């Protein structure tokens, strides 16, 4: 199943930074988000990267909370 995901500019920048750090070959997914719906597998991949980043940042930190918000928006 595919569905569109709407992120703010700040959320998309945060997502891009995490993907660039953890798996740069997946930056095309972030770039294509506004043009086509995300596949569930792509969403899961992005959420896994964000979750790992959140664990490293600390879930209660400002960055951790911002990462959690992006995870929630991805569904």
Buried (B, 14 or more C-beta within 10 A) or exposed (E): EEEEBEBEEEBBEBBBEBBEEBBEEBEEBBEEBEEEBBEEEBBEBBBEBBBEBBEEBEEEEEBBEBBBBBBEEBE
